[in-house]
Amino acid sequence: MPAVYDKYAGNYDRCFAPLERLGLAEWRREALGLIPAGSRILELGCGAGANSAFYPRSPLAVSSELSIKMLEVAKPKRGANHLVQADAQSLPFGEGEFDSAFATLVFCSIPDPSLAFAEARRVLRPGGQLVLLEHVRPPGLLGPLFDGINKISRPLFDDHFNRETLSIALDSGFKAKKVDRKLLGVVNLMELYSTK
């Protein structure tokens, strides 16, 4: 069965270009800047490869993505990182293989985020780092608005606009070191550590 994002791969960069110019590219740079140089890195859901330009120096950098069509778009941008088709809910890597993992705008579209967090903990070394840049259900009056958007985004794009990603990560055995809320809490930059 093709991944949901296979059908969007050809236009993905063009659709995201305005957001990248409005600050998303800088937030990507900031997120990857939290990963120490020399870390063995795993990207969960590399999509069309927008993060490749910001990878820190690494002895091992793997970009995983479920959609084969997205990987085709990401291939020319990959630099020194290896591209691997993989589901974040069932990763083909050994225990403790990575020092750091990260995802940008990915956990909103994972069917079972708890399973993906469990897999991230498994493939990270004890105390390993997980960096997330995610849109989430914001606090206050915007929360119900995002609940309404979710009724459209879920069937159209399999995108959970109102997911409370930080809570799920904490319940899955991660501890928060830093949470930077952007755009009135709509986007969160999270630096987490595995508690195993």
N, C-alpha and C positions, 0 to 999 in steps of 0.2 A: 504494500500500500504506500503510495507516495506521501511524503511529509506535506503538511498543510502549506508550508512556505515555498514548496517547489513552484507553485503557480505564480508567486510574486517575485521570484528571484530576478527576472529580467528587468523589472522596473524598480527594484528595491532602492538602489543607490539614488536614482532620480527622485523618488518620493521622499527620501530622508535628507536630501541635499539642503533644503531650507532650514531644517532643524539643526543640522550640523553647523551651518553658518550662524545660527542664532545662539549657539553655546554648547550644543551636544558634543561637538568635537573636543572642546576644551574640557568638558566633564569626563570624557573618555580618557584624555591625557592625565587628568587629575587622578582618576581611579587607578590607572596602570602605574602612576607615579608612586602609589602606596606599596607596590611590590618591589622588594629589594633586588638589586642587580645580583645575578648569580643564582637566583632561585630557579628550581625546576618548576615550570609553569604549565598549567592546564587551563585553557579557555573553554568554558561550557557554552555552546551555542554561538559559534563565531559568525554566523550569518554570512553576509557578503564580504566579510573581512575588514570592516571599518576600523577595528582596533589594531590591526597588524602594524601600522606605522608607529604605534606607541609602546610596543613591547619593550621591556627592559632587556639588557644583555643577559643571556641565559644559556646554560649548557644544554638544556632541554626545554623546548617550547612546543606545545601541542595545541592545535586549534581543532576542537571537535564541533561537529554540526550534524544534525539529523538529516537535513535536506541536501540531497546530492546536487540539486540545481544551485543552491546557495554556495556549495563548495566550489562549483565550476566558476561562479562569479568571483569567489574569494581567491582562487588559485593564482592569478597574476599579481595579487597584492601581498602574498604570504611572506615574503622575505625569507628568513631562516626557519620560520616555524613550520612544523609538520601538520598537514591537514588529515583529519581522520573522520570518517563518517561514523557517528556514534550517537546513541540516545543518552541524554543526561541521567535518565532513570535506570540505565543498565550500562555502565561504562566498561570498556574492554581493557582496563588497566589493573595492575596489581595493587595490593595494599601498600599505602605509604609511599607511592611512587613519585609524588609531587610535594613540593614545599608550599606552593601557593596555587590557588585556583581563582578564577574570576569569571564574571558574567555581566554583560551589559544588555539591559532590556530583553532578558531571556526568561526569567522565572514567571513572568506574566503568562507565558504560553506553554509552560510545562504542565501536562495533565495532572501529575501527582508531585507537587513540589517537595513534599516530605520525603518521598522516595529519592528524588534527585539530591536533596541535602544529605541523606544517608549515604548515597554513593560518593558524594564529595568528601564526606568524613572518612570513608573507607580508603579512597585513593590518596588522601593527604597524609603526610607524616603526623605523628602525635603533636598536637599544638599547632598544626598547619593553618595557614592564613587563607581566608576566603574574602574576596572583595566583590561587592555587588553594586552596580549602578542600575536602579530599577524604578519604573514608575509604579506607584502604589496608591492605595486608598488614602487620600489626605484626611487630616482631622477637620473638625468643624463643619461648616455649611457645605464645603466642597465634597465631603464624603457621600451624602445622598445623591449628588449630581453624578459622581463616578459610579454609584450603584446603578443609576439609570443608563449611563453610557455602556456599562457592562452588559446590559440586556441586548445591545446591538453588536458590540465588539466580540462577544463570545461566539455567537453563531456565525458571524462573518469571517473573523480572522482567528478564532480559537484563542483570543486574547482576553485575559481576566483583568479588566481595568481597575477593579476594586480589591485586588489581592493584598492582603496584609503580610507581605513577604518577611519583614523583620520578625514578627511574632512566630511565623512558621519556622524560620531559621533557628530562633532561640529554643523553640519546642523540640527541634531536631538535634540538639546537642551542640549548638554553636554559642559562643559568648561574644557580645558586642564590645569592641574596643572604641569604635568611633561611628557615629551616625550623623551625617551632615544632610540636613533637609533643605532641599532647593525648591524654588517655585511654589512657595506656600505649602511645602510638604508633599507636593505631587511627585517629585523625584527625590529618591534617597540614595546617597552614597554611603555604603555600609562597609566597614572593615571589621570582619569577624574572625574568630579563632575557634578551631575545633577543641572541645573539652576532653577528648580522649587522651 
